[in-house]
Amino acid sequence: MKKVILLLWLLLPAYVFSQSKNCKGIIEDRDDLRDKVTYRSSITEPVVFVKLIVKDTTLRLIRLKAYGSTLSYDGTGVIVKFQDGTKWSKPDAKIDVKVNDLNSYQYTCLINLSPEDVEEFVNKKIQKYGLYIFDNELKEKKSSQYQEMANCIYK
């Protein structure tokens, strides 16, 4: 019994540290005036997870970003392919566009996630996604980081 307690005493701090280390990049913004708390991953990334708490209401959002050299207004539809081969889609999602620089355009989409949608992003790694006709494929390391961020923010 003493060995089990000693083992737990030695391993538990490492487990707690490893769990908190993965959540290092989460940004928290508290607005006491409006009773609002926002948790989000870095907005410089192409995949951003957001949890917005206003009084007793919680919204979980995802923002996806892709780039293209062709200007296209009024695009709709988002498809995400996970590494396990399953797909998640929002065919009516509106895609916003803005000029990125002289040679490209930035396409973004902000989607409110249902509890079922949240489970998809928490339990699966994104392989690639498409906003209208503009796709973005992720490397394994980024896929893992985004899954960790979803776990930190949504759970």
C-alpha positions in Angstrom: 0.0 0.0 0.0 2.9 2.4 0.8 4.4 1.7 -2.6 1.1 2.6 -4.3 0.8 5.8 -2.4 4.4 6.7 -3.1 3.9 6.0 -6.8 0.8 8.2 -6.9 2.6 10.9 -5.0 5.4 10.9 -7.6 3.3 10.6 -10.7 0.3 12.9 -9.9 2.3 16.1 -10.1 3.8 15.1 -13.4 0.2 14.3 -14.7 -1.2 17.6 -13.5 1.8 19.5 -15.0 1.4 17.8 -18.3 -2.3 18.7 -18.4 -1.8 22.3 -17.6 1.2 22.6 -19.9 -1.0 21.8 -22.9 -3.3 24.7 -22.1 -0.5 27.3 -21.9 -1.7 29.3 -25.0 -5.2 29.9 -23.8 -6.2 33.6 -23.6 -8.7 34.6 -21.0 -10.6 38.0 -21.2 -12.9 39.0 -18.3 -15.4 41.8 -18.8 -16.8 42.5 -15.4 -19.0 45.4 -16.7 -20.9 43.0 -19.0 -20.5 39.8 -17.0 -18.7 38.2 -19.8 -15.7 35.8 -19.9 -14.0 34.8 -23.1 -11.5 31.9 -23.5 -9.8 31.5 -26.9 -6.8 30.1 -28.6 -4.4 32.4 -30.6 -6.2 34.5 -33.3 -3.1 34.3 -35.5 -3.7 30.6 -36.1 -5.9 29.3 -38.9 -8.1 27.4 -36.4 -9.3 29.3 -33.4 -11.5 27.9 -30.6 -13.6 30.2 -28.5 -15.7 29.8 -25.4 -17.9 32.8 -24.5 -19.7 32.9 -21.2 -22.3 35.7 -20.8 -24.1 35.4 -17.5 -25.6 31.9 -17.6 -25.2 31.4 -21.3 -22.2 29.6 -22.8 -21.3 29.7 -26.5 -18.6 27.5 -28.1 -17.3 28.7 -31.4 -14.8 27.8 -34.0 -13.2 30.2 -36.5 -11.5 28.8 -39.6 -9.3 30.7 -41.9 -8.0 29.9 -45.4 -6.3 31.9 -48.2 -6.8 32.1 -51.9 -5.6 34.0 -54.9 -9.0 34.3 -56.4 -11.6 36.8 -55.1 -14.9 35.2 -54.4 -17.8 36.8 -52.7 -21.0 35.2 -51.3 -19.3 31.8 -50.7 -21.0 29.4 -48.3 -20.1 26.0 -46.8 -17.5 24.5 -44.5 -16.2 21.0 -44.6 -13.8 19.5 -42.1 -12.1 16.1 -42.6 -10.7 14.5 -39.5 -7.8 12.1 -39.5 -10.1 9.1 -38.9 -11.7 9.8 -42.3 -15.0 11.2 -40.9 -16.3 14.6 -42.1 -18.2 17.4 -40.4 -19.9 20.0 -42.5 -22.0 23.2 -42.3 -23.2 23.7 -45.9 -25.0 27.0 -45.1 -22.1 28.6 -43.2 -21.3 32.1 -44.6 -17.7 32.7 -45.6 -16.3 36.2 -45.1 -13.6 37.6 -47.3 -11.1 40.4 -47.0 -8.0 41.5 -48.9 -4.9 39.9 -47.3 -2.3 41.6 -49.5 -1.9 42.4 -53.2 -1.9 38.8 -54.3 -4.3 37.0 -51.9 -7.5 37.1 -50.0 -8.3 35.8 -46.6 -11.5 33.7 -46.1 -12.9 33.2 -42.6 -15.9 31.6 -41.0 -17.2 31.7 -37.5 -19.5 28.9 -36.4 -21.5 28.3 -33.2 -21.0 24.7 -32.2 -23.6 22.3 -30.8 -22.6 20.0 -27.9 -22.3 17.2 -30.5 -20.0 19.4 -32.7 -17.8 20.1 -29.7 -17.3 16.4 -29.1 -16.1 16.0 -32.7 -13.3 18.6 -32.2 -12.4 17.5 -28.7 -12.1 13.8 -29.7 -10.7 14.0 -33.3 -7.8 15.6 -35.0 -8.5 17.9 -38.0 -6.7 16.7 -41.2 -7.9 19.4 -43.5 -10.8 21.8 -44.0 -12.4 23.8 -46.8 -14.2 27.1 -46.8 -16.3 27.3 -49.9 -13.6 26.4 -52.5 -10.6 27.3 -50.5 -8.9 24.4 -48.6 -6.3 24.2 -45.9 -4.4 21.0 -45.0 -2.8 20.7 -41.5 0.4 19.0 -40.5 0.2 16.3 -37.8 1.8 18.6 -35.2 -0.8 21.3 -35.8 -3.6 18.8 -35.8 -2.6 17.6 -32.3 -2.1 21.2 -31.0 -5.6 22.1 -32.2 -7.2 19.1 -30.6 -5.4 20.0 -27.3 -6.7 23.6 -27.6 -10.2 22.3 -28.1 -9.9 20.1 -25.0 -8.6 23.0 -22.9 -11.2 25.5 -24.0 -14.3 23.4 -24.3 -13.9 21.1 -21.4 
